[in-house]
Amino acid sequence: MKTKVQAVNFDMTEKLQEFVEKRVAKLERFYAEIIDAEIVLTLEKPEQANNKKARITLAIKGPDLFSEKQANSFEEAVVEACEALERQLEKHKERK
């Protein structure tokens, strides 16, 4: 699986990028045929709480899967988005 991580409105640390890539790579345990993953991390209004958004799009055979979550930290948003995608991948496998 190819992984592309993009940061919008902030400079991403290497530690955050590694966390995101490792967490998204775990999705392959649920569905081995993921072609690639695109992750966009966005910092909304810096002065507000709950302003960090993670949007993950998975390219698979058939329709792409997508999840977007917002939280107080990027790590929390990524974990929530991945959990939502895990549920979507389980449903996708059941339909096959």
C-alpha positions in Angstrom: 0.0 0.0 0.0 1.3 3.4 -0.9 0.7 6.1 1.7 0.6 9.9 1.0 0.5 12.2 4.0 -0.3 15.9 3.5 -0.3 18.8 6.1 -2.5 21.8 5.6 -2.0 25.1 7.5 0.8 23.7 9.7 4.3 22.0 9.5 4.1 18.3 10.3 6.8 16.8 12.6 8.5 13.6 11.6 7.2 11.9 14.7 3.6 12.8 13.7 4.2 11.5 10.1 5.6 8.2 11.4 2.6 7.8 13.8 0.1 8.4 10.9 1.9 6.0 8.6 2.1 3.2 11.2 -1.6 3.6 12.2 -2.9 3.6 8.6 -0.7 0.6 7.8 -2.5 -1.4 10.4 -5.6 -1.1 8.2 -4.1 -3.8 6.0 -4.8 -6.4 8.7 -8.5 -5.8 8.0 -8.3 -5.8 4.2 -5.1 -6.8 2.3 -6.1 -5.3 -1.0 -5.7 -1.6 -0.2 -4.1 0.0 -3.2 -3.1 3.3 -1.5 -4.0 5.7 1.3 -4.2 9.5 1.2 -4.2 11.2 4.5 -4.8 15.0 4.8 -4.2 16.6 8.2 -5.7 20.1 8.5 -5.4 22.7 11.3 -8.6 24.6 11.3 -8.8 27.8 13.4 -5.7 27.6 15.7 -7.4 29.6 18.5 -10.3 27.1 18.9 -10.4 23.8 20.6 -11.2 20.6 18.7 -9.6 22.2 15.6 -7.5 19.3 14.2 -9.0 17.3 11.3 -7.9 14.0 9.7 -9.3 12.9 6.4 -8.3 9.5 5.2 -9.2 8.1 1.7 -8.5 4.5 0.9 -8.3 3.3 -2.7 -9.5 -0.3 -2.9 -11.0 -2.4 -5.7 -14.5 -1.0 -6.0 -15.6 2.3 -4.5 -13.0 4.2 -2.4 -13.5 4.4 1.4 -13.4 7.7 3.2 -13.4 8.9 6.8 -13.0 12.4 8.3 -12.8 13.1 12.0 -12.0 16.2 14.1 -10.4 16.2 17.6 -8.2 18.1 20.0 -5.0 16.4 18.6 -4.0 15.0 15.2 -3.2 11.6 16.8 -6.7 11.4 18.3 -8.3 12.4 14.9 -6.3 9.8 13.0 -7.2 7.0 15.5 -10.9 7.9 15.2 -10.7 8.0 11.4 -8.9 4.7 11.3 -11.5 3.0 13.6 -14.3 4.2 11.3 -12.4 2.8 8.3 -11.9 -0.5 10.1 -15.7 -0.8 10.4 -16.1 0.1 6.7 -13.5 -2.4 5.6 -15.3 -5.2 7.7 -18.6 -4.3 6.0 -16.9 -4.3 2.6 -15.4 -7.8 3.2 -18.8 -9.1 4.2 -20.4 -7.9 1.0 -17.8 -9.7 -1.2 
